[in-house]
Amino acid sequence: MSDVLLKVDFLSKKFCRSLKRSLWYGLKDLGSEMLGHRHENNDVLRKNEFWAVKDMSFELKRGECLGLIGHNGAGKTTLLRMLNGLIKPDQGRIEIRGSIGALIALGAGFNPILTGRENIYVNGSVLGLSKSEIDDKIEEVIEFSEMSASIDSPVQNYSSGMTVRLGFATAVLLIQPDILFLDEVLAVGDIGFSIKCLNVVQKLIQKSAVVFVSHNMQLVSMFCTRVIVMGEGMSLFSSQKVEESIDFYYSLFDQGVLVLGSGGAEMLKYSLFVNDRLIDPQAERLRAGDSIDIYLEFRILDADVIAELLISINEISTKTVICYPLIENDFGVHEFSQGQYDVKVPLGALDLNAGKYSFGILLRDKITNKILSSVQCALPFQVIAETLYWSPVVRPTCAKLV
């Protein structure tokens, strides 16, 4: 017996941007379907229509985790909704073997006026479980979701995090699915519960097939055995080498420089040296372990301040991963008064995971912490590495037997 649990062939779905036209097209399509012409002209876009998903094909076997990544609106959630049977495709074929668990939309499948306990029974019944089977598992579901105190309250009174906890526990523990669809909604939960969920997913992958949608590349690299990069509803790139797909995904983003501050200082120039060579970071990719220095030209305009310089490396989400405050030493200055300066700051080895990053450059008053000049998303660069790790900062070391 084949271990292929999910097979998708040339799956496509189109939507209409106009509500009135969408209703009219829906009536026409319903009439065509009733006359036995369901797929007639389905490959043609009518006025105001667009392809939300177009010609997606893949297979997923037991023990595999497929990552779907791409910008917002790329078609990832629409694809998951079709796989889960929530919406009907316009073209293509889906073959599924085994039971399905899904956590696609926040609160999907829950009746807001029913209690959490009642919703567990309703969901289990819809999935084909008998009352006695649900009775055997419901306490495990409630315990895992950490919802004992609120399980008999209406779901409409739950917070988003509480809804996610109950939804995940129901989808995974109640039916123990052969195929699990997970969208980004896990990011709503608190960190403790998210870690618990991810541990369950890791165990589940060993005996099931998982489709995992996320914007967190560390999680994608940790769980996924292959990745598809989606854009405008299509597969832009697909590889069983997860790092190649993530590398391609990062190459799609173009960050604009953001300049803020009181005007008490201005940044005139900034450039990057890699292994003592001036480079254009957007034209060259850096490797983990490269030695980097940043060169700055700036002017302090305010005569009444003593400024300090802070340099950081930020992820594409602008989250800071490394900060480089200047400290006093015998070879240079660490604070600046009125005047113009040329500064070269050695930042050392590039101990970063594969991904896309940029520099943040901040000049602020050392006494009041008032921001004089701030440049964000400067010198965007991409790091490539042979191995992906969970943490953005990676510092290899050697172990000795003792």
N, C-alpha and C positions, 0 to 999 in steps of 0.2 A: 504493500500500500504506500502511495506517495505521501511524503511529508509536507507537500505544498498545501497550506491551509487557506491561502488567499491568492487568487489570480485575477488580475485586472487587464483587460484588453481594450485599448483605444477608447478609454472612457472620456466622455465629453459632456459638459453642461453649459447651457447658455442662459443668460438672464437679460431682462429688458430694463433699461434705465427709466422708462416712462411707466408710471403706475397704470394709467388708463390703457395704454397699448398692451401692457403686460396682461391685464384682465381680458382684453379682447383676444390676444394671442392664446391665452389659456383656454378660452371657450372654443376657438378654432381647433386647437390641438386635441381637446377633449372630443370634439365631433369627429375629427379624423381617426382618433383611436377607436371610437365606437363603430366606425365604418371599416375597421381593420387596416387602416393606413397609418399606424402609429409613427413609423420612422420616415414617412414620406417627406422629403425636402428638409430633414432635420440637420443636414450639413450646411444649410444656407442661412445666413444671418439676415433677419428682417430689420426694418427700420428701428433704430435705438437699441438693438440687441448687441451683446458682446459675449465672447467666450469666457466664462469664469474658470472652466477647466477644459482643456483641449488635448485629446489623444494621449492620455496617460496610460501607460502599460508597465506592469511589473508583476513579479511573483514573490511571495513571502512564505518561507518554510518555517516549520517548528524550530524554535531555538534562535530565530533571527529577530532583530529589532530594526525596523526601517525608520530612519529619521527623515522628516519633511521639514525643510527650512526654506526661508525666503522672506522677503519684506511683507509688511501688512498689505493684504489685498492680492497676494500672489495666487490664491486659490486653495490653500492648504485645508482650511476648515470646510470649504465646499466639498472637497474631495473626501474628507472624513465623513461628512454627512451622507454622501452617496454610499460610501462603503458600509455605513451603519443602517442604511435603508430609510433615513429620514427624508431624503429627497430623491426623486427619480431621475436617472441620467437621460440625456437626449440621444446619446449614442454610446456604443460600447457594451461590454459584458463584464459582470462581476461573478466570480465563482468563489464560494465560501464553504469550507468544511469545518464543522465544529461550532461551539457556542461562542457568542460575542459579548464582550463587556466594553462599555464606552463611557468616557467622561469628556464630552465635547464642548458643551455649553453649560455655563453656570446654572444649576438648578434644572437642567433638562430632564424631563421625565418625572419631575416631582409636581404633585398637586399642592399648591400653596395653602389651601384651606385644610388639608389633611395633616395629621401629626407625622413626625418622622417615622414612628413605628408603623403607622398605617401605610405610609409611602413605601416602606420596605416590603410589606406584604403585597401591595399593588404591583411594584416592579418585579418581584419574584414571580407573581402569578402571570404577568405578561410574558416573562421569559420561560414559562412552562413548568415552574416548580409547584409542587403541591404544598398545601398548608403545613403538613407535617415536615416536609423538607425545609421549609422556611423556619419553622419552629426550632429545628435542630441547629440552625446557623445564626438566628437573629441575635442571640446574646453575643456571639463572636463579632458580628457586625457592629453592634452598639458599643462594645468594649473598645474595638479598634478605633472607631470614630471619635471616642472620648465624648460621647453625647448622652451619657446616662441621665444627667440632670435635666436635659431638654428634650429627650426623645419623645415625650408625650405632649409636646407643645406644637402648634401649627408651624409648618415650614415657613410660612410668610413672616414669622417672627424671628427667623434665624438670620444671623449675619452671613456675609458672603463666605467667610472662612468656615463657618459651621456647615453651610450647604455643601461646600467642597468636601469636607471631611466625611459627611454622610454619603455623598455621591460616590466618592472613591471607594469607601468600604462596601457599599452596595454593589458597585460594578465589579469589584475584584473578588471579594470574599463570599458574596452570596452565591454566585454561579461558578466561580473559579474558571474563567473563560479560556477557550483555546486561542482566541484572538482578542487582543485588547487595543482599543483606540484611545489615545491620550492626547488631549489638546493642552494649550498653555494654561488652562484654568488652575492647574496645581500651583502656579505661582501666587495664587491668592492666599493660600494657607500660610500659617506661621511656619517658621523654619524647623521647629521640632517635628511637626507633623509631616512636613515635606520630606524630611530625611527618612522618617518611618515609611512613607509611601514609596520613596525611591528604593529602599531596601526590599520592599515587597515586589516592585517591578523587576529588580535585579534577579530575584528568585524565580519570578514568573517567566522571564525570558528563557530560562533553561528548558521549559516544557511547553511554552506557548509561542505565539507570534505576536509582536507588538508593533503598532504604528505610532510613532512618537513625534508630536509637533512641538517645537520649542524654539525660542530665540536665545536660549542659554547654550552657548557652544560648548561649555565645559560639560554640561549634562549630556549633550548630544555625543560628544567624544567618549564619554564614559559608558553609555549604554548601547549606542547604535552599532550595528555590524555593517550597515551600508546607509548611504544618505542620498536623497534626491533634493537638488536645489530647484525650487519652483519660481517662476516669474511669469506674470500675465497668463496664469492658468496652465502653463506648459512646463515640461521638464527641461530646464536649461543645462543641467549637468547632473550626472549620476555616476557614482563610483562605490565600490566596496572598500576603497581606501578612504576612510572617513576624513582624514586630514586633507585630502585633495578637494573634497566637496566643500569643507569649511573654508579652505583657502580661496576657492572660487567664489563662495558666498561673500567673503570679506571684500573681494575685489570689486563687487558691485556698488559699494558705498563711496560717496564723495562728500567729505565733510567741509563745510565752509568755516572760515576763521571768524571767531567772535571776539570783538574788542570792547572791553568795559573799563570803568574806572572814573575817578574824579577829574582827571586831566592834569594831576600834579606831576605826572611823568608820562613819557611816551616811548614806545618801542620802535626803533628805527629799522632794525634788521635782525634776522635770526637765521641761522643755517646749521646744518648737521654734518659732523665729521664721523665717518665710520672707518675704524682701523687707520686713523690719521689721514683719511682721504675725504675731501669735500664731495658730497653726493647730492643728488636730487632724490629725496626719499620717496617721491611719488613714481619715479621711474625705475627705482631699484628696490628689490626686496632684501630685507635684512635677515640674518640667520641668528638663532639663539647662540649666545656666546661672543658675538661681535663686540668690539670695544668702541664705545661711542662718546663723543664730546659735542657739546652744543656751544656755538659762538653767538654772542649777543652784542648788539649796539643799541644803547638806550640813553635817554636824557632825563635827568631829574630837574623839573622846572620850578618846583616849590622850594623857596629858600629856607623855610621854617621846618623842614622835615629831615629826619634821618631814615632813609629807606633801606629795607632788606629785600633780598631777592629769593624767591621760592620757585623751584622748577619741579614739575610733576609729569609723569607719564600716565595717560588716561586711556581707558578702553573706549571703544566706539560709542558706548552708551554715555560717555563722559565721566564714568566712575573712575576715581583715582586708584591706581594700583601701586604706584611707587612715588614717593615724594623726596625731593633732594633739597633740603634747606642748607644754605651756605653757613659754614662754621668758620670761626677765626683760626687762621694758621699762619705760618711764617712766610708763605709764598703769595698771599693775595689778600684782598679786602673782603669783608663780609657785610659791610654796611656802606651806604652811599649818600653823600650830601649833594647839594645843587651842582650840576655839571653834566658833562657827556662822558660816557664810558664805553670802552670796548672790553668785553669779558669773554674768556673761553673757559668753560666749566667741564672738567672731566667727570663723566658719569659712570665710567667703569664698564664691566661686562654687561651685556644685554641679557639678563636672566628672565626672559619672558617666554610664555607659552606661545604657540602659533596663534596668530590673530592680527587684527588691525588696531593700531594705537595712534595717539597723537600727543603732542606736548602742551602742557599748560605753563605759562610764564607769568609770574605775579610779582609786581613791585608794590609794597605797602609800607605805610608809616610804622616804624618799629615801636613807637610809643602808643599810638592810638589804634593801630591795626587798620586804619583807613586805607582802602584800596586806591592806589594812585594810578595804576595801569594793570590791566589783566588781559592777556591774550590766550584764548582757548582754541583748541583744535588746530594748533600750529604744527607745521611739518608732519602731516599724517604719514605714517609708514606701516608697512606690513611685515610681520615676522613669519618666516617659514621654519618648520622643524620636522624632523623625521618621526618624532613621537609626540602624541598629544597627551596632556595631563589635565587633571581637574582644576588645578589652581592656575591663575594667570601668571603668578611668579614661580619660576622653576629654577632651582639652584642645585645642579648635580653635585654629588659628593661620592666619596669612596668609603667602603666599609672595611674594617679589619677584623679578622677572627681573634677573639680574646679567650 
